[in-house]
Amino acid sequence: MNSDELVKSELLCFLQQKSKIMTFDDLVSVTVCTHFYNSDEVRLTAAAVYNYVDQRPPAFEGSDKDRKTVADMLNIESKRFDTYIWCN
């Protein structure tokens, strides 16, 4: 994916918008613990993010792998996506 290509993702839009008003830990908990986004949505979104930054996603395991994946995406977002539009 080139840097000019838009990614349409409800999860990324949610993370981008809510990261302005929620703490990191609260945002990760709300996103994963409420089961609003399922594991497939988290996995597909993470694949798009890691493809965009051209790095291999970490292979998280265990019952909290979605939580770790969302936390890792938020860390990438805060460092690399200042002007990247995630919202559809």
Buried (B, 14 or more C-beta within 10 A) or exposed (E): EEEEEEBEBBBBBBBBEBBEEBEEEEBBBBBBEEEEBEEEBBEEBBEBBBBBBEEEBEEBEEEEBBBBBBBBBBEBBEEEBEEBEBEE
